[in-house]
Amino acid sequence: MQPNYHPTLKSLVLIGGGHSHAIILRLLGKNPIPGLSLTLITPDQYTPYSGMLPGHIAGFYNYTECHIFLQNLCKLAHAELYLDQVIGLDLQNHQVLCASRPAVDFDILSIDIGSTPAKLSVSGAAEYTIAAKPVAQLLEHWYKLQKTVVKNPQKQLSIGIVGGGAGGVELALSMQAGLQRLEIKNLELHLFQRSGELMPNHHLSVRRIMEGILINKDVKLHLSESVCQVAPRDDKLEIKCESGLVVNCDQVFWVTQASAPDWVKNSGIGTDEKGFILVDDNLQSVTHSHIFAAGDIATMINYHLPKAGVFAVRQGKPLYDNLRRMILGKSLKPYKPQTAYLSLISTGDGRALATRGNFTLPPHQLLWNWKDCIDRRFMAQFQ
């Protein structure tokens, strides 16, 4: 562990426009630190709010309702905004390496870049499938698909979704709802899950309810099926499974377990076996005390947390407090995440299911209204 790093000239660089960093920019805008040089490096000036994304795909929200405009937040916080892709870190010289601009110096660094689905091990997945993250890329393909459907709503359309966790299930239901709004007549949805059950990180009651909903909505479930190859076949994509099952689809969306970008793994910061940055209770790197991380890219060493947007939101304020404390030379405060947390899962049809620990409420319109209210309130703070 390096000694606590208290520079005289303080430059704070934020990599990524995730939920935690959006909260930090808002709080620094309200309570600026005199003399602080603040920079945000992110490839996109709009950052999606994960809680509203399924609703956007299903057609309940427009683009601006579910995206935070980072340029406005940077103006509020008097921060430099560099729209660029980070490709590495030079830890010896305290620099962030970017794809298109000179290296950016930092005294204190915070990383909140989310994660991307792991798909490199499956033949053809990287070339022929659409990853659920980055979201900007997913939405680009989704809008194209909608335009195609509008031109010919009678045409048979088959979509494959690989990954039956909460993300894959919500994506399947919201895509189905979004396409049905466009009055598509011949839609077939296939959902592939490696294990025998959907949403393995959720309580049994949630798994059973969601499986029943998917079956009722005529989503074709392929449980205990490991996809081993995706390849073009005529004008379709052929999905091959280890069992020998073969399904042909027009488009394939990839929503499997999260992974970290290579530049993080190769940076020299301490990471877990999947490349996520190991942080202590202060959200501080266990190997480099002047580096912090939050959201999906961080793995808290003392808590087993799922990669879920709810934690990126909850970590925003504690991360802000500790960055502020470090800049001002004060001792840091540990963050204790809730182990049981409320999860509201949309079903694509104006209803949502609520679950917390072992307690589950089946899908209802009132629960969707509640979720909608929470999400809109969260977004209102960034307007």
VEXBAKE-452466 format. One record per residue (C-alpha): chain; x, y, z. Coordinates in Angstrom, 1 decimal. Example, Ala and Ser with C-alpha at 12.3 -4.5 7.8 and 13.67 -1.06 7.14 Angstrom:
VEXBAKE-452466
{r A, {12.3, -4.5, 7.8}}
{r A, {13.7, -1.1, 7.1}}
***
This chain:
VEXBAKE-452466
{r A, {0.0, 0.0, 0.0}}
{r A, {1.4, 3.4, -0.9}}
{r A, {1.3, 6.2, 1.7}}
{r A, {-1.6, 8.6, 1.7}}
{r A, {-1.1, 11.0, -1.2}}
{r A, {-1.8, 14.6, -0.3}}
{r A, {-0.6, 16.8, -3.2}}
{r A, {-0.2, 20.5, -2.9}}
{r A, {-1.8, 21.2, -6.3}}
{r A, {-5.0, 19.2, -6.4}}
{r A, {-6.3, 17.9, -9.6}}
{r A, {-9.1, 15.4, -9.5}}
{r A, {-9.8, 13.4, -12.7}}
{r A, {-13.0, 11.4, -13.0}}
{r A, {-12.9, 8.6, -15.6}}
{r A, {-16.4, 7.6, -16.8}}
{r A, {-19.8, 9.4, -16.6}}
{r A, {-21.5, 6.7, -14.5}}
{r A, {-24.1, 7.2, -11.8}}
{r A, {-21.6, 7.9, -9.0}}
{r A, {-19.7, 10.5, -11.0}}
{r A, {-22.9, 12.3, -12.1}}
{r A, {-23.8, 12.6, -8.4}}
{r A, {-20.2, 13.8, -7.6}}
{r A, {-20.4, 16.5, -10.3}}
{r A, {-23.7, 17.7, -9.0}}
{r A, {-22.5, 17.9, -5.4}}
{r A, {-19.2, 19.6, -6.3}}
{r A, {-21.3, 22.1, -8.3}}
{r A, {-23.3, 22.9, -5.1}}
{r A, {-20.3, 22.8, -2.8}}
{r A, {-17.1, 23.7, -4.8}}
{r A, {-13.6, 23.2, -3.4}}
{r A, {-11.5, 26.3, -3.9}}
{r A, {-8.5, 25.7, -6.1}}
{r A, {-9.6, 22.2, -7.2}}
{r A, {-8.9, 21.4, -10.9}}
{r A, {-11.7, 19.0, -12.0}}
{r A, {-11.8, 16.9, -15.2}}
{r A, {-14.2, 14.3, -16.5}}
{r A, {-13.1, 12.0, -19.3}}
{r A, {-15.9, 10.0, -20.9}}
{r A, {-16.6, 8.9, -24.5}}
{r A, {-20.2, 10.2, -24.5}}
{r A, {-21.7, 13.5, -23.3}}
{r A, {-25.0, 11.7, -22.4}}
{r A, {-25.0, 9.0, -19.7}}
{r A, {-27.9, 6.6, -19.5}}
{r A, {-29.7, 6.0, -16.2}}
{r A, {-29.9, 2.2, -15.9}}
{r A, {-33.1, 2.3, -13.9}}
{r A, {-35.1, 3.8, -16.8}}
{r A, {-33.4, 2.0, -19.7}}
{r A, {-35.8, -0.9, -19.9}}
{r A, {-38.7, 1.6, -19.9}}
{r A, {-37.1, 3.6, -22.7}}
{r A, {-36.7, 0.4, -24.8}}
{r A, {-40.4, -0.5, -24.0}}
{r A, {-41.4, 3.0, -25.2}}
{r A, {-42.4, 4.6, -21.8}}
{r A, {-39.6, 7.2, -21.8}}
{r A, {-37.9, 9.3, -24.5}}
{r A, {-34.1, 9.6, -24.8}}
{r A, {-33.7, 12.8, -22.8}}
{r A, {-35.9, 11.5, -19.9}}
{r A, {-33.5, 8.6, -19.3}}
{r A, {-30.1, 10.3, -20.0}}
{r A, {-28.1, 12.7, -17.9}}
{r A, {-26.5, 15.5, -20.0}}
{r A, {-22.9, 15.6, -18.7}}
{r A, {-22.0, 18.8, -20.4}}
{r A, {-24.5, 20.7, -18.1}}
{r A, {-23.2, 18.9, -15.0}}
{r A, {-19.6, 19.8, -15.9}}
{r A, {-20.5, 23.5, -16.4}}
{r A, {-22.2, 23.4, -13.0}}
{r A, {-19.1, 21.9, -11.3}}
{r A, {-16.7, 24.0, -13.3}}
{r A, {-15.1, 20.8, -14.7}}
{r A, {-13.3, 20.3, -18.0}}
{r A, {-15.1, 17.7, -20.1}}
{r A, {-12.9, 15.6, -22.4}}
{r A, {-15.0, 13.4, -24.8}}
{r A, {-12.5, 10.6, -25.3}}
{r A, {-11.8, 6.9, -24.8}}
{r A, {-9.4, 6.1, -22.0}}
{r A, {-6.8, 3.5, -23.2}}
{r A, {-4.5, 3.2, -20.2}}
{r A, {-2.9, 4.7, -17.1}}
{r A, {0.7, 5.7, -16.4}}
{r A, {0.6, 5.3, -12.6}}
{r A, {4.3, 6.3, -12.2}}
{r A, {3.7, 9.7, -13.7}}
{r A, {0.0, 10.1, -12.5}}
{r A, {-1.4, 10.3, -16.0}}
{r A, {-4.5, 9.0, -17.8}}
{r A, {-3.8, 7.9, -21.4}}
{r A, {-6.5, 8.8, -24.0}}
{r A, {-7.1, 7.6, -27.5}}
{r A, {-7.3, 11.0, -29.2}}
{r A, {-5.7, 13.6, -26.9}}
{r A, {-2.5, 14.1, -24.9}}
{r A, {-2.2, 12.4, -21.5}}
{r A, {-4.2, 14.0, -18.6}}
{r A, {-2.3, 14.6, -15.3}}
{r A, {-4.0, 13.7, -12.0}}
{r A, {-3.3, 13.9, -8.3}}
{r A, {-6.4, 12.0, -7.3}}
{r A, {-8.3, 9.6, -9.7}}
{r A, {-11.8, 8.2, -9.6}}
{r A, {-13.0, 5.5, -11.9}}
{r A, {-16.7, 4.8, -12.6}}
{r A, {-17.0, 3.3, -16.1}}
{r A, {-19.4, 0.4, -15.5}}
{r A, {-18.8, -2.9, -17.2}}
{r A, {-19.3, -4.7, -20.5}}
{r A, {-20.7, -8.3, -21.0}}
{r A, {-18.0, -11.0, -21.3}}
{r A, {-18.1, -12.6, -24.7}}
{r A, {-14.6, -13.0, -26.0}}
{r A, {-14.5, -16.8, -25.3}}
{r A, {-17.5, -17.5, -27.5}}
{r A, {-16.7, -17.9, -31.2}}
{r A, {-18.3, -15.2, -33.3}}
{r A, {-19.9, -13.3, -30.4}}
{r A, {-17.6, -10.3, -30.6}}
{r A, {-18.1, -9.9, -34.3}}
{r A, {-21.8, -10.7, -34.8}}
{r A, {-23.7, -9.9, -31.5}}
{r A, {-24.7, -6.6, -29.9}}
{r A, {-23.5, -6.2, -26.4}}
{r A, {-25.9, -4.7, -23.8}}
{r A, {-23.1, -2.3, -22.8}}
{r A, {-22.0, 0.3, -23.7}}
{r A, {-25.6, 1.4, -23.8}}
{r A, {-25.0, 4.0, -26.5}}
{r A, {-24.0, 1.2, -28.9}}
{r A, {-27.0, -1.0, -27.8}}
{r A, {-29.4, 1.9, -28.4}}
{r A, {-28.0, 2.7, -31.8}}
{r A, {-28.7, -0.9, -32.9}}
{r A, {-32.2, -0.8, -31.2}}
{r A, {-33.2, 2.4, -33.1}}
{r A, {-32.1, 0.9, -36.4}}
{r A, {-34.1, -2.3, -35.7}}
{r A, {-37.2, -0.2, -34.9}}
{r A, {-36.8, 1.7, -38.2}}
{r A, {-36.6, -1.6, -40.1}}
{r A, {-39.7, -2.9, -38.4}}
{r A, {-41.7, 0.2, -39.1}}
{r A, {-40.9, -0.2, -42.9}}
{r A, {-42.2, -3.7, -42.9}}
{r A, {-44.2, -4.7, -39.8}}
{r A, {-45.5, -7.9, -41.6}}
{r A, {-41.9, -9.4, -41.9}}
{r A, {-41.0, -12.3, -39.6}}
{r A, {-38.4, -11.1, -37.0}}
{r A, {-36.5, -13.3, -34.7}}
{r A, {-34.3, -12.0, -31.9}}
{r A, {-31.9, -13.9, -29.7}}
{r A, {-30.9, -12.7, -26.2}}
{r A, {-27.9, -14.5, -24.6}}
{r A, {-27.9, -14.3, -20.8}}
{r A, {-30.9, -14.9, -18.5}}
{r A, {-29.9, -12.8, -15.5}}
{r A, {-32.0, -9.8, -14.5}}
{r A, {-30.5, -7.7, -17.4}}
{r A, {-31.4, -10.3, -20.1}}
{r A, {-34.9, -10.9, -18.7}}
{r A, {-35.7, -7.2, -18.5}}
{r A, {-34.2, -6.6, -22.0}}
{r A, {-36.3, -9.5, -23.5}}
{r A, {-39.6, -8.1, -22.0}}
{r A, {-38.9, -4.5, -22.8}}
{r A, {-37.8, -5.3, -26.4}}
{r A, {-40.9, -7.4, -26.9}}
{r A, {-43.1, -4.5, -25.6}}
{r A, {-41.3, -1.9, -27.7}}
{r A, {-41.7, -3.9, -30.9}}
{r A, {-45.3, -4.8, -30.2}}
{r A, {-46.0, -1.0, -29.9}}
{r A, {-44.8, -0.8, -33.5}}
{r A, {-47.5, -3.4, -34.3}}
{r A, {-45.1, -6.0, -35.5}}
{r A, {-47.0, -9.1, -36.5}}
{r A, {-44.5, -11.9, -36.5}}
{r A, {-42.0, -11.6, -33.6}}
{r A, {-40.1, -14.5, -32.1}}
{r A, {-37.9, -14.0, -29.0}}
{r A, {-35.4, -16.5, -27.8}}
{r A, {-33.7, -16.2, -24.4}}
{r A, {-30.6, -18.4, -23.7}}
{r A, {-29.5, -19.1, -20.1}}
{r A, {-26.5, -21.3, -19.2}}
{r A, {-27.9, -22.5, -15.9}}
{r A, {-31.2, -24.3, -15.4}}
{r A, {-32.9, -21.2, -13.9}}
{r A, {-33.3, -17.6, -14.9}}
{r A, {-32.0, -14.7, -12.7}}
{r A, {-29.9, -17.0, -10.4}}
{r A, {-28.9, -14.1, -8.1}}
{r A, {-32.6, -13.5, -7.2}}
{r A, {-34.9, -15.2, -4.7}}
{r A, {-36.7, -18.4, -5.9}}
{r A, {-40.1, -16.5, -5.8}}
{r A, {-38.7, -13.9, -8.3}}
{r A, {-37.3, -16.5, -10.6}}
{r A, {-40.6, -18.4, -10.7}}
{r A, {-42.7, -15.3, -11.3}}
{r A, {-40.5, -14.0, -14.1}}
{r A, {-40.2, -17.4, -15.8}}
{r A, {-44.0, -17.6, -15.8}}
{r A, {-44.3, -14.1, -17.3}}
{r A, {-41.9, -14.9, -20.1}}
{r A, {-43.7, -18.2, -20.9}}
{r A, {-47.1, -16.4, -20.9}}
{r A, {-45.7, -13.8, -23.3}}
{r A, {-44.5, -16.6, -25.6}}
{r A, {-40.7, -15.9, -25.1}}
{r A, {-38.9, -19.1, -26.1}}
{r A, {-36.7, -20.1, -23.1}}
{r A, {-33.6, -22.2, -23.7}}
{r A, {-32.5, -23.0, -20.1}}
{r A, {-29.3, -25.1, -19.4}}
{r A, {-28.0, -24.1, -22.8}}
{r A, {-24.5, -22.7, -23.2}}
{r A, {-24.0, -20.8, -26.4}}
{r A, {-20.7, -21.8, -28.0}}
{r A, {-20.9, -20.2, -31.4}}
{r A, {-22.6, -17.4, -33.3}}
{r A, {-22.1, -17.4, -37.1}}
{r A, {-23.8, -15.9, -40.2}}
{r A, {-26.0, -18.4, -42.1}}
{r A, {-27.7, -17.1, -45.3}}
{r A, {-29.2, -13.8, -44.1}}
{r A, {-29.5, -14.9, -40.5}}
{r A, {-27.3, -15.5, -37.5}}
{r A, {-27.0, -19.1, -36.4}}
{r A, {-26.7, -19.6, -32.6}}
{r A, {-25.1, -22.9, -31.7}}
{r A, {-25.3, -24.4, -28.2}}
{r A, {-23.0, -27.0, -26.6}}
{r A, {-26.0, -29.4, -26.5}}
{r A, {-26.3, -29.3, -30.3}}
{r A, {-29.3, -26.9, -30.3}}
{r A, {-29.3, -24.5, -33.2}}
{r A, {-31.5, -21.4, -33.5}}
{r A, {-31.5, -18.9, -36.3}}
{r A, {-32.1, -15.2, -35.5}}
{r A, {-32.0, -11.9, -37.3}}
{r A, {-30.2, -10.2, -34.4}}
{r A, {-28.5, -11.4, -31.3}}
{r A, {-28.1, -9.3, -28.1}}
{r A, {-25.4, -10.3, -25.5}}
{r A, {-26.2, -9.8, -21.8}}
{r A, {-23.9, -12.2, -20.0}}
{r A, {-21.8, -11.8, -16.9}}
{r A, {-20.0, -8.5, -16.6}}
{r A, {-16.3, -8.0, -17.4}}
{r A, {-13.8, -5.2, -17.1}}
{r A, {-12.0, -3.5, -20.0}}
{r A, {-8.4, -4.6, -20.7}}
{r A, {-6.9, -1.2, -19.9}}
{r A, {-8.0, -1.6, -16.3}}
{r A, {-6.6, -5.1, -16.1}}
{r A, {-3.3, -3.9, -17.6}}
{r A, {-3.0, -0.7, -15.6}}
{r A, {-1.2, -2.0, -12.5}}
{r A, {-4.1, -1.3, -10.1}}
{r A, {-5.0, -4.3, -7.9}}
{r A, {-8.0, -6.1, -9.5}}
{r A, {-9.9, -9.3, -8.9}}
{r A, {-9.7, -12.3, -11.3}}
{r A, {-12.3, -10.6, -13.7}}
{r A, {-10.3, -7.3, -13.8}}
{r A, {-12.5, -5.3, -11.5}}
{r A, {-10.7, -2.8, -9.3}}
{r A, {-10.4, -4.0, -5.7}}
{r A, {-11.5, -1.3, -3.2}}
{r A, {-11.8, -1.2, 0.6}}
{r A, {-14.7, 0.3, 2.6}}
{r A, {-13.6, 3.8, 1.7}}
{r A, {-14.0, 2.9, -2.1}}
{r A, {-10.3, 3.4, -2.3}}
{r A, {-8.0, 1.1, -4.3}}
{r A, {-6.3, -1.5, -2.1}}
{r A, {-3.0, -0.9, -3.9}}
{r A, {-3.0, 2.8, -4.8}}
{r A, {-4.5, 5.1, -2.1}}
{r A, {-4.9, 8.1, -4.5}}
{r A, {-7.2, 6.0, -6.8}}
{r A, {-10.9, 5.4, -6.0}}
{r A, {-13.6, 3.4, -7.9}}
{r A, {-17.3, 2.9, -7.7}}
{r A, {-20.2, 1.1, -9.5}}
{r A, {-19.7, -2.0, -11.6}}
{r A, {-16.0, -1.5, -12.2}}
{r A, {-15.3, -1.8, -8.4}}
{r A, {-15.3, -4.9, -6.2}}
{r A, {-15.5, -4.2, -2.5}}
{r A, {-13.2, -6.6, -0.8}}
{r A, {-15.4, -6.9, 2.4}}
{r A, {-18.8, -7.2, 0.7}}
{r A, {-20.2, -9.5, -2.0}}
{r A, {-22.2, -7.1, -4.1}}
{r A, {-23.9, -7.9, -7.4}}
{r A, {-23.1, -5.7, -10.4}}
{r A, {-26.2, -3.5, -10.2}}
{r A, {-26.9, 0.1, -10.9}}
{r A, {-28.5, 0.5, -7.4}}
{r A, {-25.0, 0.4, -5.9}}
{r A, {-23.5, 2.9, -8.2}}
{r A, {-26.2, 5.3, -7.2}}
{r A, {-25.8, 4.6, -3.4}}
{r A, {-22.0, 4.9, -3.7}}
{r A, {-22.2, 8.4, -5.2}}
{r A, {-22.5, 10.4, -1.9}}
{r A, {-19.9, 8.3, 0.1}}
{r A, {-17.4, 8.5, -2.8}}
{r A, {-17.9, 12.3, -3.0}}
{r A, {-17.4, 12.6, 0.8}}
{r A, {-14.1, 10.6, 0.6}}
{r A, {-12.8, 12.4, -2.4}}
{r A, {-13.5, 15.7, -0.7}}
{r A, {-11.9, 14.5, 2.5}}
{r A, {-8.7, 13.3, 0.7}}
{r A, {-8.5, 16.7, -1.2}}
{r A, {-8.8, 18.5, 2.1}}
{r A, {-6.3, 16.2, 3.9}}
{r A, {-9.0, 14.7, 6.3}}
{r A, {-9.4, 11.1, 7.3}}
{r A, {-11.7, 9.0, 5.2}}
{r A, {-15.1, 7.5, 6.2}}
{r A, {-16.1, 3.9, 5.5}}
{r A, {-19.2, 3.2, 3.4}}
{r A, {-21.4, 0.3, 4.5}}
{r A, {-23.6, -1.0, 1.7}}
{r A, {-27.0, -2.4, 2.5}}
{r A, {-27.0, -6.1, 2.1}}
{r A, {-30.8, -6.3, 1.6}}
{r A, {-32.0, -3.7, -0.9}}
{r A, {-35.3, -3.1, -2.7}}
{r A, {-35.3, -4.1, -6.3}}
{r A, {-38.1, -3.1, -8.7}}
{r A, {-38.1, -5.1, -11.9}}
{r A, {-40.2, -3.9, -14.8}}
{r A, {-42.1, -6.4, -16.9}}
{r A, {-42.3, -4.2, -20.0}}
{r A, {-46.1, -3.8, -19.9}}
{r A, {-46.5, -1.0, -17.4}}
{r A, {-46.1, -3.3, -14.3}}
{r A, {-43.2, -4.0, -12.0}}
{r A, {-42.3, -6.7, -9.5}}
{r A, {-40.8, -5.7, -6.1}}
{r A, {-38.4, -7.8, -4.2}}
{r A, {-36.2, -7.3, -1.0}}
{r A, {-34.4, -10.2, 0.5}}
{r A, {-36.9, -13.0, 0.8}}
{r A, {-39.9, -10.7, 0.3}}
{r A, {-41.5, -10.5, -3.1}}
{r A, {-44.6, -8.6, -4.4}}
{r A, {-45.9, -9.9, -7.8}}
{r A, {-46.0, -7.5, -10.8}}
{r A, {-48.6, -4.7, -10.5}}
{r A, {-49.2, -1.3, -12.1}}
{r A, {-48.9, 0.4, -8.7}}
{r A, {-45.4, -1.0, -8.4}}
{r A, {-44.5, 0.4, -11.8}}
{r A, {-45.9, 3.8, -10.8}}
{r A, {-43.8, 3.6, -7.6}}
{r A, {-40.7, 2.7, -9.7}}
{r A, {-41.5, 5.5, -12.2}}
{r A, {-41.8, 8.0, -9.3}}
{r A, {-38.4, 7.0, -7.8}}
{r A, {-36.7, 7.1, -11.2}}
{r A, {-38.1, 10.5, -12.2}}
{r A, {-37.1, 11.9, -8.8}}
{r A, {-33.5, 10.6, -9.2}}
{r A, {-33.3, 12.2, -12.7}}
{r A, {-34.9, 15.5, -11.6}}
{r A, {-31.8, 16.3, -9.5}}
{r A, {-29.7, 16.5, -12.7}}
{r A, {-32.0, 18.8, -14.7}}
***
